[in-house]
Amino acid sequence: MESEVIAALIATPTVLVAATAAWAAGRSQARGAYHGPVDAVRRTTQREAYADLHRSARHFIDAWETAEAEASAPGSGYPQAEMNAMRDAMAVLEHAHESVLLEGPEPLVQIAERIWGAASTLGGTRLPAMFGGGHTWPFNHDSPEALAARNRAMSQFQEATY
């Protein structure tokens, strides 16, 4: 066999390995070029969703504390203005909670679930539209059991938000 043919046969595996490596590197760079901006947008959206959850949780707790202060006298109920503010704060918090559920990641979803669970205990459950679409208000200020449940829910909310 001639030396040129032998040299070509010896170089063939090296050329194939080099070509495969170049193809894999190009594919990896292309994937990174595509996923880099997508990942950056996803992370930005996650940050915004979590910041919105935190802001709405602060707004909710402010509305809840105002309603509780107005209703703290024995035998008094929640004034309508505070109930409306509380309902609006619950709606904003629910929207923020759902945004975090959609955007993730899982550790933030768990925090959002804890915040929403405690807020639902504090703010009541939403009634269906056929019953007015408002919220039930779970606490009777004259009941020690209701006050204990309120205190537990408040500590759960504070643990989840801080």
PyRosetta script that sets phi, psi and omega in degrees:
from pyrosetta import init, pose_from_sequence

init()
pose = pose_from_sequence("MESEVIAALIATPTVLVAATAAWAAGRSQARGAYHGPVDAVRRTTQREAYADLHRSARHFIDAWETAEAEASAPGSGYPQAEMNAMRDAMAVLEHAHESVLLEGPEPLVQIAERIWGAASTLGGTRLPAMFGGGHTWPFNHDSPEALAARNRAMSQFQEATY")
pose.set_psi(1, 148.7)
pose.set_omega(1, -177.6)
pose.set_phi(2, -81.4)
pose.set_psi(2, 155.7)
pose.set_omega(2, -175.2)
pose.set_phi(3, -66.3)
pose.set_psi(3, -32.0)
pose.set_omega(3, 178.9)
pose.set_phi(4, -66.2)
pose.set_psi(4, -39.8)
pose.set_omega(4, 179.8)
pose.set_phi(5, -67.6)
pose.set_psi(5, -42.4)
pose.set_omega(5, 179.0)
pose.set_phi(6, -63.1)
pose.set_psi(6, -41.6)
pose.set_omega(6, 179.2)
pose.set_phi(7, -64.2)
pose.set_psi(7, -39.6)
pose.set_omega(7, 179.2)
pose.set_phi(8, -66.0)
pose.set_psi(8, -41.0)
pose.set_omega(8, 179.4)
pose.set_phi(9, -66.8)
pose.set_psi(9, -36.8)
pose.set_omega(9, 179.7)
pose.set_phi(10, -70.5)
pose.set_psi(10, -37.8)
pose.set_omega(10, -176.2)
pose.set_phi(11, -79.0)
pose.set_psi(11, -20.0)
pose.set_omega(11, -175.8)
pose.set_phi(12, -57.5)
pose.set_psi(12, -49.9)
pose.set_omega(12, 179.1)
pose.set_phi(13, -61.2)
pose.set_psi(13, -37.1)
pose.set_omega(13, 179.6)
pose.set_phi(14, -64.7)
pose.set_psi(14, -41.9)
pose.set_omega(14, 179.0)
pose.set_phi(15, -64.7)
pose.set_psi(15, -41.7)
pose.set_omega(15, 179.6)
pose.set_phi(16, -64.4)
pose.set_psi(16, -42.0)
pose.set_omega(16, 178.4)
pose.set_phi(17, -65.5)
pose.set_psi(17, -43.3)
pose.set_omega(17, 179.7)
pose.set_phi(18, -64.7)
pose.set_psi(18, -40.9)
pose.set_omega(18, 179.3)
pose.set_phi(19, -65.4)
pose.set_psi(19, -40.9)
pose.set_omega(19, 178.3)
pose.set_phi(20, -64.6)
pose.set_psi(20, -42.8)
pose.set_omega(20, 178.6)
pose.set_phi(21, -63.9)
pose.set_psi(21, -42.1)
pose.set_omega(21, 179.1)
pose.set_phi(22, -64.4)
pose.set_psi(22, -41.2)
pose.set_omega(22, 178.0)
pose.set_phi(23, -62.8)
pose.set_psi(23, -44.9)
pose.set_omega(23, 179.9)
pose.set_phi(24, -64.6)
pose.set_psi(24, -40.1)
pose.set_omega(24, 178.7)
pose.set_phi(25, -65.2)
pose.set_psi(25, -43.3)
pose.set_omega(25, 177.6)
pose.set_phi(26, -62.6)
pose.set_psi(26, -40.8)
pose.set_omega(26, 178.6)
pose.set_phi(27, -64.4)
pose.set_psi(27, -42.4)
pose.set_omega(27, 179.2)
pose.set_phi(28, -64.0)
pose.set_psi(28, -43.1)
pose.set_omega(28, 178.3)
pose.set_phi(29, -64.6)
pose.set_psi(29, -38.9)
pose.set_omega(29, 178.9)
pose.set_phi(30, -65.7)
pose.set_psi(30, -41.7)
pose.set_omega(30, 178.1)
pose.set_phi(31, -63.0)
pose.set_psi(31, -42.7)
pose.set_omega(31, 178.5)
pose.set_phi(32, -65.5)
pose.set_psi(32, -38.3)
pose.set_omega(32, 179.0)
pose.set_phi(33, -65.2)
pose.set_psi(33, -32.0)
pose.set_omega(33, 178.5)
pose.set_phi(34, -80.8)
pose.set_psi(34, -48.3)
pose.set_omega(34, -173.8)
pose.set_phi(35, -76.6)
pose.set_psi(35, -24.4)
pose.set_omega(35, -179.4)
pose.set_phi(36, -56.7)
pose.set_psi(36, -56.3)
pose.set_omega(36, 178.5)
pose.set_phi(37, -64.6)
pose.set_psi(37, -36.6)
pose.set_omega(37, 178.9)
pose.set_phi(38, -63.8)
pose.set_psi(38, -43.2)
pose.set_omega(38, 178.5)
pose.set_phi(39, -65.1)
pose.set_psi(39, -38.5)
pose.set_omega(39, 179.2)
pose.set_phi(40, -64.3)
pose.set_psi(40, -42.0)
pose.set_omega(40, 177.7)
pose.set_phi(41, -65.4)
pose.set_psi(41, -41.8)
pose.set_omega(41, 179.3)
pose.set_phi(42, -62.2)
pose.set_psi(42, -44.7)
pose.set_omega(42, 179.2)
pose.set_phi(43, -64.6)
pose.set_psi(43, -39.3)
pose.set_omega(43, 177.5)
pose.set_phi(44, -63.2)
pose.set_psi(44, -42.9)
pose.set_omega(44, 178.9)
pose.set_phi(45, -65.0)
pose.set_psi(45, -39.8)
pose.set_omega(45, 177.2)
pose.set_phi(46, -62.5)
pose.set_psi(46, -44.0)
pose.set_omega(46, 179.1)
pose.set_phi(47, -61.2)
pose.set_psi(47, -43.9)
pose.set_omega(47, 179.5)
pose.set_phi(48, -64.3)
pose.set_psi(48, -40.4)
pose.set_omega(48, 179.6)
pose.set_phi(49, -65.1)
pose.set_psi(49, -41.8)
pose.set_omega(49, -179.5)
pose.set_phi(50, -70.8)
pose.set_psi(50, -38.2)
pose.set_omega(50, 176.7)
pose.set_phi(51, -63.6)
pose.set_psi(51, -38.9)
pose.set_omega(51, 177.2)
pose.set_phi(52, -64.8)
pose.set_psi(52, -39.4)
pose.set_omega(52, 177.0)
pose.set_phi(53, -61.8)
pose.set_psi(53, -44.4)
pose.set_omega(53, -179.0)
pose.set_phi(54, -64.4)
pose.set_psi(54, -44.9)
pose.set_omega(54, 178.7)
pose.set_phi(55, -62.2)
pose.set_psi(55, -44.1)
pose.set_omega(55, -178.1)
pose.set_phi(56, -70.2)
pose.set_psi(56, -30.3)
pose.set_omega(56, 175.5)
pose.set_phi(57, -66.6)
pose.set_psi(57, -41.3)
pose.set_omega(57, 176.7)
pose.set_phi(58, -63.6)
pose.set_psi(58, -42.6)
pose.set_omega(58, 178.6)
pose.set_phi(59, -63.5)
pose.set_psi(59, -42.6)
pose.set_omega(59, 179.5)
pose.set_phi(60, -60.9)
pose.set_psi(60, -46.4)
pose.set_omega(60, -176.2)
pose.set_phi(61, -67.2)
pose.set_psi(61, -34.6)
pose.set_omega(61, 175.3)
pose.set_phi(62, -63.5)
pose.set_psi(62, -45.5)
pose.set_omega(62, 179.0)
pose.set_phi(63, -64.7)
pose.set_psi(63, -39.0)
pose.set_omega(63, -179.7)
pose.set_phi(64, -66.0)
pose.set_psi(64, -44.1)
pose.set_omega(64, 179.9)
pose.set_phi(65, -64.3)
pose.set_psi(65, -36.3)
pose.set_omega(65, 176.7)
pose.set_phi(66, -64.9)
pose.set_psi(66, -45.2)
pose.set_omega(66, 179.3)
pose.set_phi(67, -64.1)
pose.set_psi(67, -40.1)
pose.set_omega(67, 179.0)
pose.set_phi(68, -65.9)
pose.set_psi(68, -38.9)
pose.set_omega(68, 179.2)
pose.set_phi(69, -64.6)
pose.set_psi(69, -38.4)
pose.set_omega(69, 179.5)
pose.set_phi(70, -71.2)
pose.set_psi(70, -30.8)
pose.set_omega(70, -175.3)
pose.set_phi(71, -100.1)
pose.set_psi(71, 8.6)
pose.set_omega(71, -172.7)
pose.set_phi(72, -75.3)
pose.set_psi(72, -19.4)
pose.set_omega(72, 178.8)
pose.set_phi(73, -69.1)
pose.set_psi(73, 135.7)
pose.set_omega(73, -179.8)
pose.set_phi(74, -57.8)
pose.set_psi(74, 133.4)
pose.set_omega(74, 178.3)
pose.set_phi(75, 84.7)
pose.set_psi(75, -8.5)
pose.set_omega(75, 179.0)
pose.set_phi(76, -89.7)
pose.set_psi(76, 157.6)
pose.set_omega(76, 178.9)
pose.set_phi(77, -110.7)
pose.set_psi(77, -173.0)
pose.set_omega(77, 177.6)
pose.set_phi(78, -81.1)
pose.set_psi(78, 125.0)
pose.set_omega(78, 174.8)
pose.set_phi(79, -65.1)
pose.set_psi(79, 150.7)
pose.set_omega(79, -174.9)
pose.set_phi(80, -60.8)
pose.set_psi(80, -39.7)
pose.set_omega(80, -179.1)
pose.set_phi(81, -62.3)
pose.set_psi(81, -42.9)
pose.set_omega(81, 179.3)
pose.set_phi(82, -69.2)
pose.set_psi(82, -35.1)
pose.set_omega(82, 176.9)
pose.set_phi(83, -64.4)
pose.set_psi(83, -40.6)
pose.set_omega(83, 178.5)
pose.set_phi(84, -65.6)
pose.set_psi(84, -42.3)
pose.set_omega(84, 178.4)
pose.set_phi(85, -63.6)
pose.set_psi(85, -39.1)
pose.set_omega(85, 179.0)
pose.set_phi(86, -66.1)
pose.set_psi(86, -42.9)
pose.set_omega(86, 178.8)
pose.set_phi(87, -61.8)
pose.set_psi(87, -43.4)
pose.set_omega(87, 179.0)
pose.set_phi(88, -64.6)
pose.set_psi(88, -41.4)
pose.set_omega(88, 178.9)
pose.set_phi(89, -64.6)
pose.set_psi(89, -37.9)
pose.set_omega(89, 177.2)
pose.set_phi(90, -64.2)
pose.set_psi(90, -40.2)
pose.set_omega(90, -179.9)
pose.set_phi(91, -64.3)
pose.set_psi(91, -42.4)
pose.set_omega(91, 178.9)
pose.set_phi(92, -65.0)
pose.set_psi(92, -42.9)
pose.set_omega(92, 179.3)
pose.set_phi(93, -65.1)
pose.set_psi(93, -38.6)
pose.set_omega(93, 178.8)
pose.set_phi(94, -63.8)
pose.set_psi(94, -41.8)
pose.set_omega(94, 178.1)
pose.set_phi(95, -62.7)
pose.set_psi(95, -44.1)
pose.set_omega(95, 179.5)
pose.set_phi(96, -64.7)
pose.set_psi(96, -39.7)
pose.set_omega(96, 177.5)
pose.set_phi(97, -59.9)
pose.set_psi(97, -46.1)
pose.set_omega(97, -179.6)
pose.set_phi(98, -66.1)
pose.set_psi(98, -34.0)
pose.set_omega(98, 177.2)
pose.set_phi(99, -63.8)
pose.set_psi(99, -42.8)
pose.set_omega(99, 178.9)
pose.set_phi(100, -66.8)
pose.set_psi(100, -37.0)
pose.set_omega(100, 177.0)
pose.set_phi(101, -60.1)
pose.set_psi(101, -38.0)
pose.set_omega(101, -179.5)
pose.set_phi(102, -74.9)
pose.set_psi(102, -38.1)
pose.set_omega(102, -172.7)
pose.set_phi(103, -87.3)
pose.set_psi(103, -29.4)
pose.set_omega(103, -178.3)
pose.set_phi(104, 72.4)
pose.set_psi(104, -160.8)
pose.set_omega(104, -9.6)
pose.set_phi(105, -72.6)
pose.set_psi(105, 176.3)
pose.set_omega(105, -171.9)
pose.set_phi(106, -54.9)
pose.set_psi(106, -42.8)
pose.set_omega(106, 178.6)
pose.set_phi(107, -61.0)
pose.set_psi(107, -36.6)
pose.set_omega(107, 178.1)
pose.set_phi(108, -73.5)
pose.set_psi(108, -32.1)
pose.set_omega(108, 176.1)
pose.set_phi(109, -63.5)
pose.set_psi(109, -40.8)
pose.set_omega(109, 178.9)
pose.set_phi(110, -64.4)
pose.set_psi(110, -39.6)
pose.set_omega(110, 177.1)
pose.set_phi(111, -64.7)
pose.set_psi(111, -43.5)
pose.set_omega(111, 179.2)
pose.set_phi(112, -61.5)
pose.set_psi(112, -39.1)
pose.set_omega(112, 178.4)
pose.set_phi(113, -64.1)
pose.set_psi(113, -41.4)
pose.set_omega(113, 179.0)
pose.set_phi(114, -66.3)
pose.set_psi(114, -41.9)
pose.set_omega(114, 178.5)
pose.set_phi(115, -62.2)
pose.set_psi(115, -47.7)
pose.set_omega(115, -177.9)
pose.set_phi(116, -66.2)
pose.set_psi(116, -39.1)
pose.set_omega(116, 178.5)
pose.set_phi(117, -62.1)
pose.set_psi(117, -45.1)
pose.set_omega(117, 179.3)
pose.set_phi(118, -68.0)
pose.set_psi(118, -40.1)
pose.set_omega(118, 179.4)
pose.set_phi(119, -65.4)
pose.set_psi(119, -37.5)
pose.set_omega(119, 177.8)
pose.set_phi(120, -65.0)
pose.set_psi(120, -36.1)
pose.set_omega(120, 177.0)
pose.set_phi(121, -68.0)
pose.set_psi(121, -40.9)
pose.set_omega(121, -179.8)
pose.set_phi(122, -73.0)
pose.set_psi(122, -42.0)
pose.set_omega(122, -172.6)
pose.set_phi(123, -95.6)
pose.set_psi(123, -4.7)
pose.set_omega(123, 179.7)
pose.set_phi(124, 90.4)
pose.set_psi(124, 175.5)
pose.set_omega(124, 180.0)
pose.set_phi(125, -100.6)
pose.set_psi(125, 152.1)
pose.set_omega(125, -180.0)
pose.set_phi(126, -79.1)
pose.set_psi(126, 133.5)
pose.set_omega(126, 176.7)
pose.set_phi(127, -84.2)
pose.set_psi(127, 150.2)
pose.set_omega(127, 175.8)
pose.set_phi(128, -62.3)
pose.set_psi(128, 159.7)
pose.set_omega(128, -178.0)
pose.set_phi(129, -59.1)
pose.set_psi(129, -32.8)
pose.set_omega(129, -178.8)
pose.set_phi(130, -67.0)
pose.set_psi(130, -16.8)
pose.set_omega(130, 177.0)
pose.set_phi(131, -106.0)
pose.set_psi(131, 17.4)
pose.set_omega(131, 176.6)
pose.set_phi(132, 105.8)
pose.set_psi(132, -15.2)
pose.set_omega(132, 176.3)
pose.set_phi(133, 72.4)
pose.set_psi(133, 7.9)
pose.set_omega(133, 179.7)
pose.set_phi(134, -82.6)
pose.set_psi(134, -156.3)
pose.set_omega(134, 178.9)
pose.set_phi(135, -123.4)
pose.set_psi(135, 149.4)
pose.set_omega(135, 169.5)
pose.set_phi(136, -81.6)
pose.set_psi(136, 148.7)
pose.set_omega(136, 179.0)
pose.set_phi(137, -110.3)
pose.set_psi(137, 112.5)
pose.set_omega(137, -164.9)
pose.set_phi(138, -79.9)
pose.set_psi(138, -11.5)
pose.set_omega(138, -168.4)
pose.set_phi(139, -110.2)
pose.set_psi(139, 130.0)
pose.set_omega(139, 172.6)
pose.set_phi(140, -103.3)
pose.set_psi(140, 116.9)
pose.set_omega(140, -174.9)
pose.set_phi(141, -69.2)
pose.set_psi(141, -11.5)
pose.set_omega(141, 179.6)
pose.set_phi(142, -89.8)
pose.set_psi(142, -5.1)
pose.set_omega(142, -175.3)
pose.set_phi(143, -105.3)
pose.set_psi(143, 123.7)
pose.set_omega(143, 177.2)
pose.set_phi(144, -63.2)
pose.set_psi(144, -34.0)
pose.set_omega(144, 179.2)
pose.set_phi(145, -65.2)
pose.set_psi(145, -41.5)
pose.set_omega(145, 179.5)
pose.set_phi(146, -66.5)
pose.set_psi(146, -38.6)
pose.set_omega(146, 178.0)
pose.set_phi(147, -65.8)
pose.set_psi(147, -38.8)
pose.set_omega(147, 177.8)
pose.set_phi(148, -65.1)
pose.set_psi(148, -41.4)
pose.set_omega(148, 177.9)
pose.set_phi(149, -64.5)
pose.set_psi(149, -39.7)
pose.set_omega(149, 178.3)
pose.set_phi(150, -62.7)
pose.set_psi(150, -44.3)
pose.set_omega(150, -179.4)
pose.set_phi(151, -64.4)
pose.set_psi(151, -39.6)
pose.set_omega(151, 176.8)
pose.set_phi(152, -63.1)
pose.set_psi(152, -45.4)
pose.set_omega(152, -179.8)
pose.set_phi(153, -63.9)
pose.set_psi(153, -38.7)
pose.set_omega(153, 179.4)
pose.set_phi(154, -65.6)
pose.set_psi(154, -41.8)
pose.set_omega(154, 179.4)
pose.set_phi(155, -68.0)
pose.set_psi(155, -36.1)
pose.set_omega(155, 175.6)
pose.set_phi(156, -63.9)
pose.set_psi(156, -40.4)
pose.set_omega(156, 178.8)
pose.set_phi(157, -64.4)
pose.set_psi(157, -45.1)
pose.set_omega(157, -179.7)
pose.set_phi(158, -64.8)
pose.set_psi(158, -38.9)
pose.set_omega(158, 177.6)
pose.set_phi(159, -63.4)
pose.set_psi(159, -39.3)
pose.set_omega(159, -177.7)
pose.set_phi(160, -72.5)
pose.set_psi(160, -32.2)
pose.set_omega(160, -175.3)
pose.set_phi(161, -93.0)
pose.set_psi(161, -17.4)
pose.set_omega(161, -177.0)
pose.set_phi(162, -109.0)
pose.dump_pdb("model.pdb")
